Amino acid sequence: MVTVIANQAMAGVPAAASEEVIEFAVREHARLVYRISYSVLRNHHDAEDATQETFLRVLRYRTKLAEVRELRTWLARIAWRVAVDRRKKAPETPLDGTAEAILTLRSSTTSADQILLQAEMQRVLDSLIAALPSNLRDPLTLSTIEELPPAQIADVLGVNEAAVRSRLFRARQILRGKLAVLLEGKHGV
Amino acid sequence: MESEKQRLLDNWLDQALKQRGAAEPRPGLEDRVLNGLRAERNRIPAPASPWRAAWFAAAVLIGASLFLAWRSGTGTHRTTEMQPPAERDARPSPRPAGLATAQPQRSPKRAFTSRTVARALAHAPKLPQFPSPQPLSEQEQMLARYVLRFPREAVLMARAQTALSKQEAVEEQQNRRFDLPETPDEQNQ
């Protein structure tokens, strides 16, 4: 419904009205853009910068807004490209999981041991995902974002939906196998 | 037991992936992005409309054609000034008569400087054949007429002429041999 409204607003819209559309896009999709950026960059500051850059690109190409068929997918694609470009440019930054863990510890009733264990497991999962081949890693990374169904992931990556589904299945299979080996090694001794 | 382990691992993986993608931005992300966009909008000029671009192109074309017209006009003036050296010398000099008598008048040969020759060559049409075909001289025309009228006699005469020139060449060689400078022994005798 929201997309329909946005598309109606953009139909034949020249530069002046496009500013309203951009504001609407920011209000409506900034969180999605942020999550896509974060899923790639794994850092809040970088993710916010990438979100800003995504909308700056939209502003630069605002004359083409009228040609956009699906605003949400279009934004997701730009956000993905921006984040991947940033990851290529900048060296891998350390995950800011410690600060998050402290915040969670302060705000929740979970024990410190549990939080540290979760953080450790997340770190292991991150390293396992990073070790996947890119054709499996990319759909898996996008699939962690709740708002993105496989059809939209396919649009963002420029592949068909069936390919996305099969790659997701293979990626999960690999992750499951490696995690099982790690856990057996830990508890087997 | 094994399937139970598998199920637990699957559940954990699902949750971990969901948690990985559920990154929340700091509050006020939309406002920060919009502020950034406003600042950028003030910095960059609005994209030029296609009509403005068309007007600009038309103005450039008109300007270029006017300039070319002006250039061609001044070019004709220049050609009238650049006359052959002979004509230039024939023109009455604007100098006072006294000065003209005081300085020796230039000879017509000196008027042909390398620059004037180069200019004349540059103006001459370039022909595809080298050396350029020239019209026959009067003697050549007479010879051609003779050959057309009396071909047999012309052949006989040509043969006789060739034999004569060969004989002359042989005699000349022999004469050169006899004209050798005397050796020192001969000089002493």
Interface residues (C-beta under 8 A of the other chain):
Chain A: A15 E19 I22 E23 V26 R27 A30 R31 Y34 R35 Y38 S39 H44 A47 E48 T51 Q52 F55 L56 L59 R60 R62 T63 M121 Q122 L125 D126 L140 S143 T144 I145 E146 R172 L175 R176 L179 A180 L183
Chain B: K5 Q6 L9 D10 W12 L13 A16 L17 K18 Q19 R20 G21 A22 A23 P25 R26 L29 E30 R32 V33 L34 G36 L37 E40 R41 I44 A46 P47 S49
